[in-house]
């Protein structure tokens, strides 16, 4: 207390330095939860048949079963169109159940699985966890960590821009499971009706279309009963002729005059490729380039991808980009928690004024709050954690304990002042007398949070950043409250006394 000015300068320097170090702490949405299982989403080109999808996914399953940590592998291919979450037959969810006594961590195992699955040709994969996929799909619409979406009216231009974005993202460190939505490439048979040729034989374009539909799709003409079993009689071409272009050209169409004209004389039939799916969002067509982030935090990876895409990809008029996935959920959560923190600080300031009756005392207590940041930031850097929902919630809890310690000191000082004790003596006695309660409060909270930090149990990954922030912040906050806050209070009192004397002279 004899060196209050030096203590103030040293405390401010340490606090500002720690706040600058906060820029080097990464950001994420939620910590990775070890659920004891992996969920691998496989995707094949849209022209792949169901047999091809099944055969290649069997190869994926065989690769996964080679890992000693894998207990079982279960796959689901496609989802019905009338469900809340439809999925084409070319997309599969492969659930990998892991053994409880495995040695490797989930991140190390996921890295090894990615390297092995790269040997399966034609299959793009995305690794996540079962619960993580449901949360990400519910919040961001995709299980991917990063979904870079390009919007525009023309499908061909979207495919070109999506490929440019994919090449840019492939050069960013930490980007894995990179894949692009396949909009085109689906084999089609295009039939263009020659209206003049159809009119010459007395037919309409609808007659030709009906003949093609009967030949390819089939039409129910009758039914047959065998005992209690009923069978529909469907007329259509044989399977080996339905996919044969020459057989379709030779398909005979009945004319109104009884003649039979080959379809090739009435229409032009050609093989082509068309869009396998047209995805829309916010009333506009879009294509998405999706990826996972491994080995770095999500926030810095998303920022680097956005910067490089803006520098390298030139968007034509009418086209724009957007970023989704976990990074979108992270931005919403960070904004909501920032508003909550500012609201909590404002509410605490009002409550302190109502309790103490002095804005100066309330501001002295809040002035010590940034010192709680110091330990939290340093603890996050040492532990390798990020700013996420869990760590920000821990920061809010840390505010409460820091305010409580400061309130105890100020309240005890005010009680001594009411008994006629001089201010310097009152603050010295209050500081020394409250050492044991403050240390017991901090120690109780630290020991209560220590199991979350030390024990590696299932589910503790979610709460570990909270424990890291609160333990680190409690250490520095307690030290600053014991050593620095009394000097701040003393300087504030001396400054207020000088202002009061200046007002009396004026």
C-alpha positions in Angstrom: 0.0 0.0 0.0 3.0 2.3 0.4 3.7 1.8 -3.4 0.1 2.1 -4.7 1.1 3.8 -7.9 3.7 1.1 -8.8 1.2 -1.6 -8.1 -1.4 0.1 -10.3 1.1 0.4 -13.2 2.3 -3.2 -12.9 -1.2 -4.6 -12.6 -2.4 -2.6 -15.7 0.7 -3.8 -17.7 0.0 -7.4 -16.8 -3.7 -7.1 -17.6 -3.2 -5.4 -20.9 -0.5 -7.9 -22.0 -2.9 -10.8 -21.2 -5.7 -9.1 -23.1 -3.4 -8.8 -26.1 -2.5 -12.5 -25.8 -6.2 -13.3 -26.0 -5.9 -12.8 -29.8 -3.7 -15.9 -30.0 -6.4 -18.1 -28.4 -8.4 -19.9 -31.1 -12.1 -20.1 -31.3 -14.6 -22.9 -31.8 -18.2 -23.7 -31.2 -18.1 -26.6 -28.8 -15.4 -28.9 -27.6 -15.1 -32.3 -29.3 -17.0 -34.9 -27.4 -15.6 -38.4 -27.2 -18.8 -40.4 -27.6 -17.1 -43.8 -27.9 -18.1 -43.9 -31.6 -17.4 -42.3 -35.0 -19.9 -41.4 -37.7 -18.5 -41.4 -41.2 -20.7 -40.0 -43.9 -19.8 -41.4 -47.3 -20.9 -39.8 -50.6 -20.6 -41.1 -54.2 -21.3 -39.4 -57.5 -25.0 -39.0 -58.3 -24.8 -41.4 -61.3 -23.8 -44.3 -59.1 -26.3 -47.1 -58.9 -27.4 -48.7 -55.7 -25.3 -51.8 -56.4 -22.2 -49.6 -56.8 -23.0 -47.7 -53.6 -23.3 -50.9 -51.7 -20.1 -52.4 -53.1 -17.9 -49.4 -52.4 -19.4 -48.9 -48.9 -18.6 -52.6 -48.2 -15.0 -51.7 -49.0 -15.2 -48.8 -46.5 -16.5 -51.1 -43.9 -13.7 -53.7 -44.5 -11.1 -50.9 -44.1 -12.7 -49.8 -40.8 -12.8 -53.3 -39.4 -9.0 -53.5 -39.8 -8.5 -51.1 -36.9 -8.1 -52.9 -33.5 -10.0 -50.1 -31.7 -13.2 -50.8 -33.8 -15.8 -53.0 -32.1 -18.6 -52.9 -34.7 -19.6 -51.2 -38.0 -23.2 -50.4 -39.0 -24.3 -48.6 -42.1 -27.5 -46.9 -43.3 -27.8 -45.9 -46.9 -30.2 -43.1 -48.0 -33.3 -41.8 -46.2 -36.9 -41.6 -47.4 -37.9 -38.4 -49.2 -40.9 -37.8 -46.8 -38.7 -37.7 -43.7 -37.5 -34.5 -42.0 -33.9 -35.2 -43.2 -34.0 -36.8 -46.6 -30.8 -38.3 -48.1 -30.1 -39.7 -51.6 -29.1 -43.3 -52.1 -25.5 -42.1 -52.9 -25.1 -40.9 -49.3 -24.5 -43.3 -46.4 -24.0 -43.0 -42.6 -21.5 -45.5 -41.3 -21.6 -45.8 -37.5 -18.3 -47.1 -36.1 -18.6 -48.3 -32.5 -15.3 -48.2 -30.6 -14.0 -50.3 -27.9 -13.8 -48.9 -24.4 -10.3 -50.0 -23.7 -8.7 -48.4 -26.7 -5.3 -46.7 -26.3 -5.4 -44.0 -29.0 -7.4 -40.9 -28.5 -10.4 -40.0 -30.7 -8.5 -37.4 -32.6 -5.6 -39.7 -33.3 -7.9 -42.5 -34.4 -9.9 -40.2 -36.7 -6.6 -39.0 -38.3 -5.6 -42.7 -39.0 -9.1 -43.5 -40.3 -8.9 -40.6 -42.8 -5.6 -41.7 -44.2 -6.9 -45.3 -44.7 -10.2 -44.2 -46.3 -8.3 -42.1 -48.9 -7.3 -45.5 -50.5 -11.0 -46.2 -51.4 -11.5 -44.7 -54.9 -14.6 -42.7 -55.8 -15.8 -42.2 -52.2 -15.7 -38.8 -50.4 -16.0 -39.0 -46.6 -16.8 -36.7 -43.7 -15.9 -37.7 -40.1 -17.9 -36.6 -37.1 -19.7 -38.2 -34.1 -23.3 -39.4 -33.8 -24.4 -36.7 -31.4 -22.2 -34.1 -33.0 -23.8 -34.7 -36.4 -27.3 -34.3 -35.0 -26.4 -31.0 -33.3 -24.6 -29.6 -36.3 -27.3 -30.6 -38.7 -29.9 -29.1 -36.5 -28.1 -25.8 -36.0 -26.2 -25.3 -39.3 -27.9 -27.7 -41.7 -24.8 -29.7 -42.4 -22.5 -32.0 -40.3 -19.4 -30.3 -41.7 -17.3 -27.9 -39.7 -17.0 -25.5 -42.6 -19.5 -25.2 -45.5 -18.6 -22.5 -48.0 -21.7 -21.8 -50.1 -21.9 -20.1 -53.5 -25.2 -18.7 -54.7 -26.3 -17.8 -58.2 -28.7 -18.5 -61.0 -26.7 -20.7 -63.5 -25.8 -24.3 -62.5 -22.8 -24.6 -64.8 -21.4 -21.3 -63.4 -22.0 -22.6 -59.9 -20.1 -25.8 -60.6 -17.1 -23.8 -62.0 -17.1 -21.4 -59.0 -17.5 -24.3 -56.6 -14.4 -26.0 -58.1 -12.4 -22.8 -57.8 -13.4 -22.6 -54.1 -12.5 -26.2 -53.5 -9.0 -25.6 -55.0 -8.5 -22.6 -52.7 -9.6 -24.5 -49.6 -7.4 -27.4 -50.4 -4.3 -25.1 -49.9 -5.4 -24.0 -46.4 -3.7 -25.8 -43.6 -5.9 -27.9 -41.3 -8.6 -28.5 -43.9 -9.6 -32.2 -44.2 -12.5 -34.2 -45.6 -12.9 -31.7 -48.4 -15.8 -32.4 -50.8 -18.0 -30.5 -53.2 -21.7 -31.1 -53.8 -22.3 -32.8 -57.1 -24.9 -30.8 -59.0 -24.3 -32.3 -62.5 -23.1 -35.5 -64.0 -26.3 -37.6 -63.9 -26.7 -39.6 -67.2 -29.9 -38.8 -69.0 -31.7 -39.8 -72.2 -33.1 -36.6 -73.8 -36.0 -37.0 -76.1 -36.8 -34.1 -78.5 -40.1 -34.6 -80.3 -40.2 -33.7 -84.0 -43.6 -32.0 -84.1 -43.8 -31.9 -87.9 -43.1 -35.6 -88.2 -45.7 -36.4 -85.5 -48.3 -34.2 -87.2 -47.8 -36.0 -90.6 -48.9 -39.3 -89.1 -51.8 -37.8 -87.2 -50.4 -37.9 -83.7 -49.8 -35.4 -80.9 -46.7 -35.0 -78.8 -48.7 -36.4 -75.9 -49.2 -39.6 -77.7 -45.5 -40.1 -78.2 -44.8 -39.2 -74.6 -47.4 -41.8 -73.4 -45.8 -44.5 -75.5 -42.3 -43.7 -74.1 -43.7 -43.7 -70.5 -45.3 -47.1 -71.1 -42.1 -48.5 -72.5 -39.8 -47.2 -69.8 -41.9 -46.8 -66.7 -44.7 -49.2 -67.4 -48.5 -49.0 -67.1 -50.8 -51.2 -65.1 -53.2 -52.9 -67.5 -54.9 -55.5 -65.3 -54.6 -57.7 -62.2 -54.4 -61.4 -61.5 -55.5 -63.3 -58.5 -53.8 -66.5 -57.3 -55.8 -67.6 -54.3 -55.7 -64.8 -51.8 -52.7 -63.1 -53.5 -53.2 -60.3 -56.0 -50.6 -59.4 -58.7 -50.6 -56.3 -61.0 -50.0 -56.9 -64.7 -47.7 -54.2 -65.9 -46.8 -53.6 -69.5 -43.3 -52.3 -70.2 -40.1 -53.1 -72.2 -37.7 -55.7 -70.9 -35.0 -54.5 -68.6 -32.2 -55.1 -71.1 -34.0 -53.0 -73.7 -35.1 -50.1 -71.4 -31.5 -48.8 -71.2 -30.6 -49.5 -74.9 -30.8 -46.4 -77.0 -31.1 -48.4 -80.3 -34.0 -50.4 -78.8 -35.8 -47.2 -77.8 -35.4 -45.8 -81.3 -36.9 -49.0 -82.7 -39.9 -48.7 -80.3 -43.1 -48.8 -82.4 -45.7 -46.1 -81.7 -49.3 -46.9 -82.8 -50.8 -44.3 -85.1 -54.4 -43.4 -85.3 -54.7 -45.0 -88.8 -53.4 -48.4 -87.5 -49.8 -47.8 -88.7 -46.8 -48.4 -86.4 -44.0 -45.9 -86.6 -40.6 -46.3 -85.0 -39.9 -43.8 -82.3 -36.6 -42.8 -84.0 -38.6 -41.3 -86.9 -40.8 -39.2 -84.5 -38.2 -37.9 -82.0 -34.5 -37.3 -81.6 -33.0 -39.5 -78.8 -29.6 -38.7 -77.4 -27.5 -39.5 -74.4 -26.5 -36.5 -72.2 -25.6 -35.5 -68.7 -27.8 -33.3 -66.5 -28.1 -32.0 -62.9 -28.5 -34.8 -60.4 -29.9 -32.3 -57.8 -30.8 -28.6 -57.7 -30.3 -27.3 -54.2 -31.9 -24.0 -53.2 -31.5 -21.8 -50.1 -33.0 -18.4 -49.4 -34.8 -18.5 -52.8 -31.5 -19.0 -54.8 -29.7 -21.9 -56.3 -26.5 -22.8 -54.5 -23.6 -25.2 -54.3 -21.6 -26.0 -51.1 -18.0 -26.9 -50.6 -17.8 -28.7 -47.2 -14.8 -29.7 -45.1 -13.7 -30.6 -41.6 -11.0 -28.8 -39.6 -8.3 -30.8 -37.8 -5.1 -29.7 -36.1 -6.2 -26.1 -35.6 -9.1 -24.0 -34.3 -12.2 -23.5 -36.4 -12.3 -19.7 -36.2 -8.8 -19.1 -37.7 -9.4 -21.8 -40.4 -12.7 -20.2 -41.4 -11.1 -16.7 -41.4 -8.2 -17.8 -43.6 -10.5 -19.6 -46.0 -12.7 -16.5 -46.3 -9.7 -14.3 -46.9 -8.2 -16.5 -49.6 -11.5 -17.1 -51.4 -12.1 -13.3 -51.6 -8.6 -12.8 -53.0 -8.6 -15.7 -55.5 -12.2 -16.1 -56.7 -13.9 -13.5 -58.8 -17.7 -13.7 -58.6 -19.8 -12.6 -61.6 -22.6 -10.1 -61.1 -25.6 -11.8 -59.4 -23.4 -14.4 -57.5 -22.5 -14.2 -53.8 -20.9 -16.4 -51.1 -21.8 -17.4 -47.6 -20.2 -19.5 -44.8 -22.1 -22.1 -42.8 -21.6 -25.2 -40.8 -20.2 -25.2 -37.2 -18.6 -21.9 -37.8 -22.0 -20.3 -38.3 -23.2 -21.8 -35.0 -20.0 -20.6 -33.4 -20.6 -17.0 -34.5 -24.2 -17.0 -33.3 -23.2 -18.5 -29.9 -20.3 -16.0 -29.5 -22.6 -13.1 -30.2 -25.3 -14.3 -27.8 -22.7 -14.9 -25.0 -21.1 -11.5 -25.6 -24.4 -9.8 -25.2 -25.0 -11.9 -22.0 -21.6 -10.9 -20.6 -22.2 -7.2 -21.2 -25.7 -7.5 -19.7 -24.3 -9.3 -16.7 -21.7 -6.6 -16.1 -24.2 -3.8 -16.4 -26.6 -5.6 -14.0 -23.8 -6.2 -11.5 -22.9 -2.5 -11.7 -26.4 -1.4 -10.9 -26.7 -4.0 -8.0 -23.4 -2.8 -6.5 -24.6 0.7 -6.5 -27.8 -0.2 -4.8 -25.9 -2.2 -2.2 -23.1 0.3 -1.5 -24.8 3.6 -2.4 -21.6 4.8 -4.2 -20.7 4.7 -7.9 -17.0 5.0 -6.9 -17.1 1.9 -4.8 -19.0 0.0 -7.5 -16.5 1.0 -10.2 -13.6 0.0 -8.0 -15.0 -3.5 -7.7 -15.7 -3.8 -11.5 -12.2 -2.4 -12.2 -10.7 -5.5 -10.8 -12.7 -7.7 -13.2 -10.3 -7.6 -16.1 -7.6 -9.1 -13.8 -9.7 -12.3 -13.8 -9.1 -12.5 -17.6 -5.3 -12.8 -17.0 -5.4 -16.3 -15.5 -8.2 -17.5 -17.8 -6.3 -16.5 -20.9 -3.0 -17.9 -19.8 -4.7 -21.1 -18.7 -6.3 -21.5 -22.2 -3.0 -21.0 -23.9 -1.2 -23.5 -21.7 -4.0 -26.1 -22.0 -4.4 -25.7 -25.7 -8.1 -24.9 -25.4 -10.1 -22.4 -27.4 -12.8 -19.8 -26.8 -16.0 -21.7 -27.1 -19.4 -21.9 -25.5 -18.0 -23.8 -22.5 -15.1 -21.4 -21.8 -17.2 -18.3 -22.2 -19.7 -19.7 -19.7 -16.8 -20.3 -17.3 -15.9 -16.7 -17.8 -19.3 -15.6 -16.7 -19.0 -17.7 -13.6 -15.6 -16.2 -12.9 -17.1 -12.8 -13.0 -19.4 -13.7 -10.1 -16.6 -14.9 -7.9 -14.4 -11.9 -8.6 -17.2 -9.5 -7.8 -17.9 -11.4 -4.6 -14.3 -11.1 -3.4 -14.3 -7.4 -4.2 -17.6 -6.8 -2.5 -16.5 -8.5 0.6 -13.4 -6.2 0.9 -15.4 -3.0 0.2 -18.2 -4.0 2.6 -15.8 -4.8 5.5 -14.0 -1.5 4.9 -17.3 0.5 5.0 -18.3 -1.2 8.3 -15.0 -0.2 9.9 -15.4 3.4 8.5 -18.8 3.5 10.1 -17.2 2.7 13.5 -14.9 5.7 13.1 -11.8 3.9 11.9 -9.5 6.0 9.6 -9.7 4.9 5.9 -6.1 3.7 5.6 -6.4 1.7 8.8 -9.8 0.3 7.8 -8.8 -0.9 4.4 -5.6 -2.5 5.9 -7.6 -4.3 8.6 -10.3 -5.4 6.1 -7.7 -6.7 3.7 -5.8 -8.7 6.3 -8.9 -9.9 8.0 -10.4 -11.3 4.8 -7.4 -13.2 3.6 -8.5 -16.6 5.0 -12.1 -16.4 3.7 -10.9 -15.4 0.2 -8.4 -18.2 0.1 -10.9 -20.7 1.3 -13.5 -19.5 -1.3 -10.9 -19.8 -4.2 -9.6 -23.1 -2.9 -13.0 -24.6 -2.6 -13.9 -23.7 -6.2 -10.6 -24.9 -7.5 -10.7 -28.2 -5.8 -14.3 -28.7 -7.0 -13.4 -28.1 -10.6 -10.1 -30.1 -10.5 -11.7 -33.5 -11.3 -13.0 -32.0 -14.6 -9.5 -31.0 -15.5 -7.6 -34.1 -14.4 -9.9 -37.1 -15.0 -10.3 -38.1 -18.6 -13.9 -39.5 -18.5 -16.6 -39.6 -21.2 -18.4 -36.3 -21.3 -15.8 -34.2 -19.4 -14.6 -32.8 -22.7 -17.6 -30.4 -22.7 -16.8 -29.0 -19.3 -13.0 -29.0 -19.4 -12.7 -25.5 -21.0 -15.0 -24.2 -18.3 -12.8 -25.7 -15.6 -9.6 -24.4 -17.3 -10.9 -20.8 -17.4 -12.2 -20.7 -13.9 -9.2 -22.3 -12.2 -6.7 -20.0 -14.0 -8.9 -17.0 -13.4 -9.4 -17.8 -9.7 -5.7 -17.9 -9.1 -5.0 -14.5 -10.6 -8.2 -13.0 -9.4 -7.5 -14.0 -5.8 -4.0 -12.7 -6.0 -5.1 -9.4 -7.5 -7.9 -9.0 -5.0 -5.5 -9.6 -2.0 -2.6 -7.5 -3.3 -3.9 -5.0 -5.9 -7.5 -4.2 -5.1 -6.7 -2.5 -1.7 -4.3 -0.2 -3.4 -6.9 0.6 -6.1 -9.4 1.4 -3.4 -6.9 3.6 -1.6 -6.0 5.5 -4.8 -9.7 6.0 -5.6 -10.4 7.3 -2.1 -7.5 9.8 -2.3 -8.6 10.9 -5.7 -12.1 11.5 -4.4 -10.8 13.4 -1.5 -8.8 15.7 -3.7 -11.9 16.4 -5.9 -13.9 17.2 -2.8 -11.2 19.6 -1.5 -11.1 21.3 -5.0 -14.8 21.8 -5.0 -14.7 23.4 -1.5 -12.1 25.9 -2.6 -14.1 26.8 -5.7 
